[in-house]
Amino acid sequence: MIGGSSLSAGEARRAALRAQGLLGADGRRGGVRGMLRRLGSVQLDTISVLARSHELVPYARLGALPRPKVEKAYWGPTAPAACFEYWSHAACILPAEEWPLFAFRRRWFKARGQRWHRVPQEACDRVLETIRSGGAMTVSDLGGGRNGGEWWDWSDTKIAVEWLLDIGELVCAERRAWKRVYDLPERALAPELVATELDDEACLMRLVEQAGAAMGVATEADLADYHRLKRDQVRKVIGATALEPVEVDGWAKPAWAHPEALAQLATRGRHRTSLLSPFDSLVWDRPRTLRLFDFKHSLEAYVPAPKRVHGYFAMPLLAGGRLRGRVDPGREGTTLVAKRLSCEPSAVEPMAQALKEAAGWVGCDAVHLGEVDPSRLRAPLEAALA
């Protein structure tokens, strides 16, 4: 029932897609930075197959933007910075205006006293003084990140710089060749953002409301997962937000909807057709993805190859407002290889469209099909790709 306290499963799904910028023209406004403000958080990851995840997220919403333009939108350089990196759902890039909202987490780190490494105070003092006098630097500029052992065998400099990032004495608002560049917040960010000091309750209230706006409709668990809050933190502040309690048909738990999502339920719009990063905020919460789309999604990059079902970096196919298949992509020269592909029979054309568009975006001029499930779809897929 539109405008009431009960939503159908289809209404909840459309609300989520519109809030995520994947339904209707509003999702394209403001370019990459507008998208980031809408989502509130874009997850970073080192895996690069077609592209890295932070590039795939705007590609799904905005189309085939030149990749250097995406990088520039995130990391500038601009003064003051438009974005910064911090711990949200995971390691994420966030709009600069969210700097005050994560003060609660910076205080929590500081109260805890260290990461999983012991934090050497002498190294912290040395790093701060070096950056204060010499300007923004990478870990390499500061002396190097590892001692020569396993990946976790960090140098004192690396431990110090990441700790100073955790507690907000340094900020990363720029990358150079995928390397983080560290600077003082008062030098990189707008003065009014650095000067704004919110208490924990205000931080949590605004983050819960932002998560609700980014998801459209969400359970308490969904809201907590978006910025990795605790359930009791959400419960404590949700009544002070603009979110409205609703029930969704088929959902076992009560939900909360953003007023804008409710107001737009009757508004139609064009659905995006695209391959999604496994780390896309539409699908990064696996239980929510199953509940919204009846689609079991998982990342198998860290599963031993013989045990993988869908592949190393299986990307869900979004088409017509549904998740209708998935593909594990790779590249051989200028050919995009669909190493493993599965889709609904009715999604052959959308899958072919998505593969061709993705190939063109990353500079490939051909698409090759590997394993297809069900196998009877190989011929129609090849015909659609031709």
Buried (B, 14 or more C-beta within 10 A) or exposed (E): EEEEEEBBBEBBBBBBBBBBBBBBEBBBEBBBBBBBBBBBBBBBBEBEBBBBBBBBBBBBBBEEBEBEEBBBBBBBEBEBBBBBBBBBBEBBBBBBBBBBBBBBBBBEBEEEEEEEBEBBEEBBEBBBEBBEEEEBBBBEBBBBBBEEEEEEEBBBBBBBBBBBBBBBBBBBBBBBEEBBBBBBBEBBBBEEBBEBEBEBEBBBBBBBBBBBBBBBBBBBEBBBBBBBBEEEBBEBBBEBBEBBEBBBEEBEEEBBBBEBBBEBBEEEBEBBBBBBBBBBBBBBBBEBBEBBBEBEBBBBBEBEEEEBEBBBBBBBBBBEBBBBBBBBBBBEEEEBBBBBBBBBEEBBBBBBBBBBBBBEBBEBEEBBBBEBBEEEBBEBBBEBBE
